[in-house]
Amino acid sequence: MLKNIIFLFILLILIILNSCKKTYELVPGDVVINELMAHNSTTVADQNGEYDDWIELFNLSYATIDLSGYFLADSKKDITKWEFPQGTSIAANGYLIIWADKDTTEVGLHANFKLSSAGEKVILTRPDDVIMDKIEYPAQAFELSYSRRPNGTGPFKWQTPTFGKSNDSK
């Protein structure tokens, strides 16, 4: 009888704790740098028809994540180089493309830096300066992307770009 009472008490506590409203705080590994292309001359154009560098993020979680106030950078010297605008979110298991073209006047997500085809870093950072993900990529091969395989979790490899889709689809 005492075991049943203890079990019911623990179950009740768990139900109460689970029903409390929780805010979802992005932790390292929830959103990753999934693919990038630093030498894009024919693969995919932005909304203005320009073939710019791009970075693809992937949300590994089961919740939509608000990236407002988070940062992308191409240098450890300034990990807050480009801030995601308010209202920017990434759907659960979704992709988000950021154009790395130094053209912040264009509509959409256009970072204030370009990617070097000679190789460099890309860093994703929370507003409290916690680095969420970073990648150091080598010199970019012509019209290939540097992509995680398996999608979202694996090591980076050169492959045919999969812009906005699973890297396992090629």
C-alpha positions in Angstrom: 0.0 0.0 0.0 2.8 2.5 0.9 4.5 1.7 -2.4 1.3 2.6 -4.3 1.0 5.9 -2.4 4.6 6.8 -3.1 4.2 5.9 -6.7 1.0 8.0 -7.0 2.7 10.9 -5.2 5.7 10.9 -7.6 3.4 10.6 -10.6 1.4 13.6 -9.4 4.6 15.7 -9.0 5.7 14.7 -12.5 2.4 15.7 -13.9 2.4 19.1 -12.2 6.0 19.8 -13.3 5.2 18.8 -16.9 2.1 21.0 -17.0 4.1 24.1 -16.0 4.7 26.5 -18.9 8.4 26.2 -20.0 10.2 28.5 -22.2 12.4 26.8 -24.8 16.0 27.9 -24.5 18.2 27.0 -27.4 21.1 24.8 -26.3 24.2 23.7 -28.3 23.2 21.1 -30.8 19.6 22.2 -31.3 20.4 24.3 -34.3 23.5 23.5 -36.4 25.4 24.9 -39.3 24.4 22.2 -41.8 25.7 23.3 -45.2 27.6 26.3 -46.7 28.6 27.4 -50.1 31.3 30.0 -50.5 31.7 29.8 -54.3 28.2 29.9 -55.8 28.1 31.1 -59.4 25.4 28.9 -60.9 23.8 26.8 -58.2 21.1 28.9 -56.7 20.3 32.6 -56.9 18.8 34.8 -54.2 15.5 36.8 -54.7 17.3 39.4 -56.8 18.9 36.8 -59.1 22.4 37.1 -57.6 24.5 34.0 -57.0 25.8 34.8 -53.5 27.5 32.8 -50.8 25.1 31.1 -48.4 24.9 29.3 -45.1 22.2 26.8 -44.2 21.1 26.1 -40.6 19.1 23.0 -39.6 16.9 22.7 -36.5 17.4 19.2 -35.0 14.7 19.8 -32.3 11.0 19.2 -32.3 10.1 22.8 -31.6 10.2 26.0 -33.7 13.1 28.1 -32.4 13.2 31.9 -32.3 16.6 33.0 -33.4 15.9 36.7 -32.7 19.1 38.2 -31.2 21.3 35.3 -32.1 24.5 35.9 -34.2 26.5 34.5 -37.2 30.1 35.4 -37.8 33.1 34.5 -39.9 35.7 35.3 -37.2 36.3 34.5 -33.5 37.4 38.1 -33.1 33.8 39.3 -33.4 31.3 36.4 -32.7 28.4 38.9 -32.8 29.2 40.2 -36.3 25.7 39.8 -37.8 22.6 39.6 -35.7 19.4 37.7 -36.7 16.6 40.2 -37.1 13.7 40.1 -34.6 11.0 37.6 -35.6 13.5 35.2 -37.3 12.6 31.6 -36.5 13.4 28.1 -37.8 10.8 25.5 -37.9 11.1 22.1 -36.1 13.3 19.9 -38.3 13.5 22.8 -40.7 16.1 24.7 -42.7 17.0 28.4 -42.8 19.2 30.0 -45.4 21.3 33.1 -44.8 22.9 34.8 -47.7 26.5 35.8 -46.9 26.8 38.7 -49.4 27.5 41.9 -47.4 24.2 43.3 -48.8 22.1 43.9 -45.7 19.8 46.3 -47.7 18.2 43.4 -49.6 15.0 41.8 -48.4 15.5 38.6 -46.4 18.4 37.3 -44.4 21.6 38.8 -45.8 24.6 38.8 -43.5 27.1 41.7 -43.4 30.0 39.4 -44.4 30.9 37.1 -47.3 32.4 33.7 -47.1 36.0 33.3 -48.3 36.4 30.6 -51.0 40.0 30.2 -49.5 38.4 28.8 -46.3 37.5 30.3 -42.9 35.2 29.9 -40.0 31.4 30.2 -39.5 30.2 30.6 -36.0 26.6 30.6 -34.6 26.2 32.3 -31.2 23.4 32.9 -28.7 22.7 36.4 -27.3 24.7 35.5 -24.1 27.8 34.8 -26.2 27.5 31.0 -25.9 28.7 29.4 -29.2 26.0 27.1 -30.5 28.0 25.7 -33.4 31.1 26.5 -35.4 32.8 25.1 -38.5 36.1 25.8 -40.0 36.0 24.9 -43.7 38.9 24.5 -46.1 39.2 26.1 -49.5 35.9 25.8 -51.4 35.8 23.6 -54.5 33.9 25.1 -57.5 30.1 24.7 -57.2 30.3 22.2 -54.3 28.9 22.7 -50.8 30.5 21.8 -47.5 27.7 19.7 -45.9 27.1 17.5 -42.9 26.5 13.9 -43.7 24.4 12.4 -42.2 22.2 15.4 -42.3 22.5 17.7 -39.2 24.8 15.4 -37.2 27.7 14.0 -39.3 31.1 15.3 -40.3 31.4 17.9 -43.1 32.1 16.6 -46.6 32.2 18.1 -50.1 29.1 17.3 -52.2 26.6 18.6 -54.7 24.6 21.3 -52.9 21.2 20.4 -51.4 20.1 24.0 -50.7 17.2 23.8 -48.1 16.9 20.0 -48.2 18.4 17.1 -46.4 22.1 16.5 -47.2 21.4 12.8 -47.4 19.2 13.3 -50.5 22.2 13.4 -52.9 
